[in-house]
Amino acid sequence: MSLFENTLKQINRAASLMNLDPNVKTLMENPQRIVEVNIPVKMDSGSLKIFKGFRVQHSNYAGPYKGGIRYHQDVDMGEVTALSAWMSIKCSVVGIPLGGGKGGIIVNPKELSLGELERLTRGYVRAIEPVIGPDKDVPAPDVNTTPQIMDWFADEYCKLVGKDAKGVVTGKTLEHGGSKGRNIATAQGGVYVLDEVAKEKGFNPADTKVIIQGFGNVGGVMAQLLAKKGYQIVGASDSQGGLIFENGVDPDKLLGCKAEKTTVVNCDIDFGGKRVSNEELLETECDILILAALENQINEGNASNVKAKIVFELANGPTTPEADEILAKRGVMVIPDILANSGGVTVSWFEMLQNADNNYLTEEEALAKLLPIMVDGWKAVKANADKYGCTLREAAYVTALTRIEEKIKEKGIL
């Protein structure tokens, strides 16, 4: 099943629960605009190479399209379409006035020089410029895209429109209008949600064992933040494999070791960790399993073997619908991605506001502003889970679709 088919299945489940207007459901099943472009790039060798790029604008009923751009050799239109729909849902789950979009270019950026990467980015901006803008569609970083790339993006767009319009993109460097706190916002937002789950479940962090799949920019920060609260980090992995630590590990030291030795796997002797595959890591007993890597990690084939009490999704789409059903029957709580990782897009919204009025927040102010939004998002989702007797993912979709339906009808679209 494709990622977009997964998304449609989740929308259909929620629609049935809440008796969603069938016309609204039809709108949510069909992106408003799909753009495919060919980007010519002069390579360092002097040859010309054409790269294919995409931008899918799923919905703008709640506000401007919002969503990242990924540079990856396996990007395709189906993936980008699914991610754009998730962005529509994610923004509405936490009630921020944004719609959903997503972009991508089929490229392995590791194979490009810095100059080629800049020319590719600027070429992409020129290709999609007619459909983007600070009040229209605001991209952001995603897989293999960086604040530097966002700076190039904003600079090229400003040149094209002949004015300061750096709010066309978020995730920029601080020097070029980025928001303080954005680098840890996804993880910090997740911590705010997990704090509410801890209250709900009544568990003590000091007695809670956590395993993190995807010990990178988001998962690594999540580990650091949780360790400061007293949680035991007993497992971590990256694309090369993972380690299990019987007595826990200091995530600061493990991140330092990974930076030095390129992968956590090579840190086994340093910290007394047991080497495991990513598949084995997912099936290791723990209290909380944090998924911060790729899509479809827990699926029909391994969901019955997951021994965590709580699965917490920081990655997009790490659990398939079939796995959701198995985990629900087994009593495993899943905190869904569209709530758990929405801190990133929320602080991106803050960046848009700061760019618009040229008034910038401190990191403390940004994260303090994030807290009530994440808490209110959790409360709304939990209330719908109780109301409909459904999973938290289904409740998150119900929460989002209720808000989107209201916006559609307010605007007289239906």
C-alpha positions as CSV (number, residue, x, y, z in Angstrom):
1,M,0.0,0.0,0.0
2,S,1.4,3.4,-1.0
3,L,1.8,6.2,1.5
4,F,-1.1,8.2,-0.1
5,E,-3.3,5.1,0.1
6,N,-2.4,4.9,3.8
7,T,-3.4,8.5,4.2
8,L,-6.7,8.0,2.4
9,K,-7.4,5.0,4.6
10,Q,-6.8,7.1,7.8
11,I,-9.1,9.9,6.5
12,N,-11.8,7.3,5.7
13,R,-11.7,5.8,9.2
14,A,-12.0,9.2,10.8
15,A,-14.8,10.3,8.4
16,S,-16.8,7.3,9.3
17,L,-16.4,7.9,13.0
18,M,-17.4,11.6,12.9
19,N,-19.9,11.4,10.1
20,L,-17.9,13.9,8.0
21,D,-19.7,15.6,5.2
22,P,-18.9,13.4,2.2
23,N,-18.1,16.4,0.0
24,V,-15.5,17.5,2.5
25,K,-14.0,14.0,2.4
26,T,-13.9,14.2,-1.4
27,L,-12.0,17.5,-1.2
28,M,-9.5,16.0,1.3
29,E,-8.9,13.0,-1.0
30,N,-7.9,15.2,-4.0
31,P,-5.0,17.7,-3.8
32,Q,-5.8,21.2,-5.1
33,R,-2.7,21.5,-7.2
34,I,0.1,19.2,-8.4
35,V,3.2,20.8,-10.0
36,E,5.9,18.8,-11.8
37,V,8.9,20.7,-13.1
38,N,12.2,20.0,-15.0
39,I,15.1,21.9,-13.5
40,P,18.1,22.5,-15.8
41,V,21.4,22.7,-13.8
42,K,24.8,23.5,-15.3
43,M,27.2,21.0,-13.6
44,D,30.8,21.8,-12.6
45,S,31.9,19.7,-15.6
46,G,30.2,22.1,-17.9
47,S,27.5,19.6,-18.9
48,L,23.7,20.3,-18.5
49,K,21.7,18.0,-16.4
50,I,17.9,18.0,-15.9
51,F,16.4,17.2,-12.5
52,K,12.8,16.5,-11.9
53,G,11.0,18.4,-9.1
54,F,7.6,18.4,-7.5
55,R,5.4,20.6,-5.4
56,V,2.0,19.3,-4.2
57,Q,-0.5,21.8,-2.7
58,H,-3.0,19.7,-0.9
59,S,-5.3,22.2,0.8
60,N,-5.4,25.9,1.8
61,Y,-8.8,25.9,3.5
62,A,-7.2,26.8,6.9
63,G,-4.4,29.0,5.5
64,P,-1.4,29.1,3.2
65,Y,0.0,25.8,2.0
66,K,2.9,24.7,4.3
67,G,5.3,21.9,4.1
68,G,8.9,20.9,3.5
69,I,11.1,20.1,0.5
70,R,13.1,16.9,0.4
71,Y,16.1,16.2,-1.8
72,H,16.4,12.4,-2.2
73,Q,17.0,10.0,-5.0
74,D,13.8,8.0,-4.2
75,V,11.4,11.0,-4.1
76,D,8.3,10.4,-6.2
77,M,5.0,12.1,-6.7
78,G,3.1,9.6,-4.6
79,E,5.3,10.2,-1.6
80,V,5.1,14.0,-1.9
81,T,1.3,13.8,-2.3
82,A,0.9,11.8,0.9
83,L,3.1,14.1,2.8
84,S,1.2,17.1,1.6
85,A,-2.0,15.6,2.9
86,W,-0.4,14.8,6.3
87,M,0.6,18.5,6.5
88,S,-3.0,19.6,6.1
89,I,-4.0,17.3,8.9
90,K,-1.0,18.1,11.1
91,C,-1.5,21.9,11.1
92,S,-5.2,21.5,11.9
93,V,-4.6,19.0,14.7
94,V,-2.8,21.8,16.7
95,G,-5.1,24.5,15.3
96,I,-2.6,26.7,13.5
97,P,-3.9,28.6,10.5
98,L,-2.0,26.8,7.8
99,G,-2.8,24.3,5.1
100,G,-0.7,21.5,3.6
101,G,1.9,21.2,0.9
102,K,5.1,19.3,0.2
103,G,7.9,19.4,-2.3
104,G,10.8,17.3,-3.5
105,I,13.5,16.9,-6.1
106,I,14.8,13.5,-7.3
107,V,18.5,13.9,-6.5
108,N,21.2,12.5,-4.2
109,P,22.6,15.7,-2.8
110,K,25.7,13.9,-1.6
111,E,26.7,13.6,-5.3
112,L,26.6,17.3,-5.9
113,S,29.1,20.0,-5.1
114,L,28.0,23.0,-3.1
115,G,27.8,25.1,-6.2
116,E,25.7,22.5,-8.0
117,L,23.4,22.3,-5.0
118,E,22.9,26.0,-4.9
119,R,22.2,26.2,-8.7
120,L,19.7,23.3,-8.3
121,T,17.9,25.1,-5.4
122,R,17.7,28.4,-7.3
123,G,16.5,26.6,-10.4
124,Y,13.7,24.9,-8.4
125,V,12.6,28.3,-7.0
126,R,12.4,29.8,-10.5
127,A,10.4,26.8,-11.7
128,I,7.8,27.0,-8.9
129,E,7.8,30.8,-8.2
130,P,4.3,31.4,-9.8
131,V,2.6,29.2,-7.1
132,I,4.5,30.1,-4.0
133,G,4.7,33.2,-1.7
134,P,4.6,34.3,1.9
135,D,0.8,34.4,1.8
136,K,0.3,31.6,-0.7
137,D,2.7,28.6,-0.1
138,V,5.6,28.5,2.3
139,P,8.1,25.6,2.0
140,A,10.5,24.5,4.7
141,P,13.4,22.1,5.2
142,D,12.8,18.3,5.1
143,V,15.0,15.3,4.3
144,N,18.5,16.4,3.1
145,T,17.6,20.1,3.0
146,T,19.2,22.6,5.3
147,P,19.0,26.2,6.6
148,Q,21.6,27.1,4.0
149,I,19.4,25.7,1.3
150,M,16.5,27.7,2.7
151,D,18.6,30.9,2.6
152,W,19.3,30.3,-1.1
153,F,15.6,29.7,-1.7
154,A,14.6,32.9,0.0
155,D,17.3,34.9,-1.7
156,E,16.3,33.7,-5.2
157,Y,12.6,34.3,-4.6
158,C,13.3,37.9,-3.3
159,K,15.3,38.6,-6.5
160,L,12.5,37.2,-8.7
161,V,9.7,39.3,-7.0
162,G,12.0,42.4,-6.5
163,K,11.3,42.9,-2.8
164,D,12.0,41.6,0.6
165,A,9.8,38.5,0.8
166,K,12.0,36.2,2.9
167,G,8.9,34.8,4.6
168,V,8.4,32.7,1.5
169,V,10.3,29.9,3.3
170,T,10.9,28.9,6.9
171,G,13.8,27.1,8.5
172,K,16.3,29.7,7.4
173,T,19.5,30.5,9.3
174,L,19.0,33.0,12.2
175,E,21.1,35.6,10.2
176,H,18.5,35.5,7.4
177,G,15.3,35.5,9.3
178,G,15.1,32.1,10.9
179,S,13.4,31.5,14.3
180,K,15.2,30.7,17.4
181,G,14.1,27.4,18.8
182,R,13.3,25.9,15.4
183,N,16.2,23.5,15.6
184,I,14.8,21.7,18.6
185,A,11.1,22.5,18.1
186,T,10.0,19.1,16.8
187,A,11.6,17.2,19.7
188,Q,10.5,19.8,22.3
189,G,7.0,19.7,21.0
190,G,7.1,15.9,21.4
191,V,8.3,16.3,25.0
192,Y,5.4,18.6,25.8
193,V,3.0,15.9,24.5
194,L,4.8,13.1,26.3
195,D,4.6,15.1,29.5
196,E,0.8,15.1,29.2
197,V,0.8,11.3,28.4
198,A,2.9,10.8,31.6
199,K,0.3,12.7,33.6
200,E,-2.4,10.6,32.0
201,K,-0.7,7.3,32.6
202,G,0.9,8.3,36.0
203,F,4.4,7.0,35.2
204,N,7.6,8.2,36.7
205,P,10.4,9.2,34.2
206,A,13.1,7.7,36.4
207,D,11.4,4.3,36.1
208,T,10.7,4.7,32.3
209,K,12.9,3.0,29.7
210,V,13.1,4.7,26.3
211,I,14.4,3.4,23.0
212,I,14.9,5.7,20.1
213,Q,15.0,4.6,16.5
214,G,16.6,7.4,14.4
215,F,19.3,8.9,16.6
216,G,19.7,12.0,14.4
217,N,18.7,15.7,14.4
218,V,15.3,15.0,15.9
219,G,15.7,11.7,17.8
220,G,19.0,12.7,19.3
221,V,17.6,16.0,20.6
222,M,14.6,14.1,22.0
223,A,16.9,11.8,23.8
224,Q,18.8,14.7,25.4
225,L,15.6,16.5,26.5
226,L,14.2,13.3,28.0
227,A,17.4,12.4,29.8
228,K,17.3,15.8,31.5
229,K,13.9,14.9,32.8
230,G,15.3,11.6,34.2
231,Y,14.1,9.1,31.6
232,Q,16.4,6.1,31.0
233,I,17.7,6.0,27.4
234,V,18.3,2.2,26.9
235,G,18.5,2.0,23.1
236,A,19.4,4.0,20.0
237,S,19.9,3.4,16.4
238,D,20.7,5.1,13.1
239,S,20.7,3.8,9.5
240,Q,23.6,1.4,10.2
241,G,22.0,-0.4,13.1
242,G,21.6,0.1,16.9
243,L,22.8,-0.5,20.4
244,I,20.9,-1.6,23.5
245,F,22.3,-0.5,26.9
246,E,21.3,-2.6,29.9
247,N,22.0,0.3,32.3
248,G,21.2,3.2,30.1
249,V,23.4,5.7,28.3
250,D,24.2,9.4,28.4
251,P,22.8,10.7,25.1
252,D,25.1,13.7,25.0
253,K,28.1,11.4,25.1
254,L,26.6,9.0,22.6
255,L,25.9,11.8,20.2
256,G,29.5,12.9,20.6
257,C,30.7,9.4,19.9
258,K,28.5,9.1,16.8
259,A,29.8,12.4,15.4
260,E,33.4,11.0,15.8
261,K,32.7,7.5,14.6
262,T,29.9,8.2,12.0
263,T,27.4,5.7,13.5
264,V,26.2,4.7,17.0
265,V,27.0,1.1,16.1
266,N,30.7,1.9,16.4
267,C,30.2,3.2,19.9
268,D,29.4,-0.3,21.4
269,I,32.8,-0.8,23.2
270,D,32.8,2.8,24.5
271,F,29.5,2.4,26.3
272,G,29.1,-1.3,26.7
273,G,26.2,-1.5,24.3
274,K,24.9,-4.6,22.6
275,R,24.7,-4.4,18.8
276,V,21.3,-5.0,17.2
277,S,19.7,-4.5,13.9
278,N,17.0,-1.8,13.5
279,E,14.5,-4.7,13.2
280,E,15.7,-6.2,16.5
281,L,15.6,-2.7,18.2
282,L,11.9,-2.3,17.3
283,E,11.2,-5.6,19.1
284,T,13.2,-4.9,22.2
285,E,11.2,-4.6,25.5
286,C,10.9,-1.0,26.8
287,D,8.3,1.4,28.1
288,I,8.4,4.0,25.2
289,L,9.6,3.3,21.7
290,I,10.3,6.6,19.8
291,L,10.2,6.3,16.1
292,A,12.3,9.1,14.6
293,A,13.6,7.5,11.3
294,L,11.6,6.5,8.2
295,E,8.1,5.6,7.0
296,N,6.5,2.1,7.5
297,Q,8.9,0.9,10.2
298,I,6.2,-0.9,12.2
299,N,4.1,-2.9,9.8
300,E,1.9,-6.0,9.6
301,G,4.9,-8.2,9.7
302,N,6.4,-7.0,13.0
303,A,3.7,-5.2,15.0
304,S,2.9,-8.4,17.0
305,N,6.5,-8.4,18.2
306,V,6.6,-4.8,19.4
307,K,7.1,-5.0,23.2
308,A,6.9,-1.3,24.0
309,K,4.0,0.0,26.1
310,I,3.9,3.2,24.1
311,V,4.9,3.9,20.5
312,F,5.7,7.6,20.0
313,E,6.0,8.8,16.4
314,L,8.4,11.6,15.7
315,A,8.9,10.5,12.1
316,N,6.2,10.8,9.5
317,G,4.2,7.7,8.8
318,P,6.4,5.2,10.7
319,T,3.4,2.9,11.5
320,T,1.2,1.4,8.8
321,P,-2.6,1.2,9.1
322,E,-2.4,-2.5,9.4
323,A,0.1,-2.3,12.2
324,D,-2.1,0.3,14.0
325,E,-4.9,-2.3,14.2
326,I,-2.6,-4.9,15.6
327,L,-1.1,-2.5,18.2
328,A,-4.6,-1.3,19.2
329,K,-5.8,-4.9,19.8
330,R,-2.7,-5.5,21.9
331,G,-3.3,-2.4,24.0
332,V,-0.2,-0.6,22.8
333,M,-0.7,3.2,22.9
334,V,0.4,5.0,19.7
335,I,1.0,8.7,19.9
336,P,0.5,9.7,16.2
337,D,3.0,11.6,14.1
338,I,0.4,14.3,13.2
339,L,0.3,15.4,16.8
340,A,3.7,14.2,18.2
341,N,5.9,15.9,15.7
342,S,3.8,19.1,15.0
343,G,6.1,21.3,17.1
344,G,8.3,21.8,14.0
345,V,5.6,23.3,11.8
346,T,4.2,25.3,14.7
347,V,7.5,27.1,15.2
348,S,7.8,27.5,11.5
349,W,4.5,29.4,11.7
350,F,6.1,31.6,14.4
351,E,8.9,32.3,11.9
352,M,6.4,33.4,9.3
353,L,4.8,35.8,11.8
354,Q,8.3,37.1,12.8
355,N,9.3,37.7,9.2
356,A,6.0,39.5,8.6
357,D,6.3,42.0,11.4
358,N,10.1,42.0,11.8
359,N,9.8,41.3,15.5
360,Y,11.8,38.3,16.6
361,L,11.4,35.9,19.6
362,T,14.0,34.6,21.9
363,E,14.3,30.8,22.1
364,E,12.7,30.8,25.5
365,E,9.8,32.9,24.2
366,A,9.3,30.6,21.1
367,L,9.3,27.4,23.2
368,A,7.0,29.0,25.8
369,K,4.6,29.9,23.0
370,L,4.8,26.4,21.7
371,L,3.8,24.7,25.0
372,P,0.1,25.6,25.2
373,I,-0.4,24.8,21.5
374,M,0.9,21.3,22.0
375,V,-0.9,20.8,25.3
376,D,-4.2,22.0,23.8
377,G,-3.6,19.7,20.8
378,W,-3.2,16.7,23.1
379,K,-6.3,17.6,25.1
380,A,-8.4,17.9,21.9
381,V,-7.2,14.6,20.6
382,K,-7.6,12.8,23.9
383,A,-11.2,14.2,24.3
384,N,-12.1,12.9,20.8
385,A,-10.5,9.5,21.6
386,D,-12.7,9.3,24.7
387,K,-15.8,10.6,22.8
388,Y,-15.6,8.2,19.9
389,G,-13.9,5.2,21.7
390,C,-11.2,5.2,19.1
391,T,-7.4,5.2,18.8
392,L,-5.4,8.5,19.3
393,R,-4.6,8.5,15.6
394,E,-8.2,8.3,14.6
395,A,-9.0,11.0,17.2
396,A,-6.3,13.2,15.7
397,Y,-7.8,12.9,12.3
398,V,-11.2,13.6,13.7
399,T,-9.9,16.7,15.4
400,A,-8.2,18.0,12.3
401,L,-11.0,17.2,9.9
402,T,-13.6,18.9,12.2
403,R,-11.6,22.1,12.0
404,I,-11.0,21.8,8.3
405,E,-14.7,21.2,7.7
406,E,-15.5,24.3,9.6
407,K,-13.1,26.4,7.5
408,I,-14.5,25.0,4.2
409,K,-18.0,25.9,5.2
410,E,-17.0,29.3,6.6
411,K,-15.5,30.1,3.2
412,G,-18.6,29.0,1.4
413,I,-16.7,26.4,-0.7
414,L,-19.5,23.9,0.0
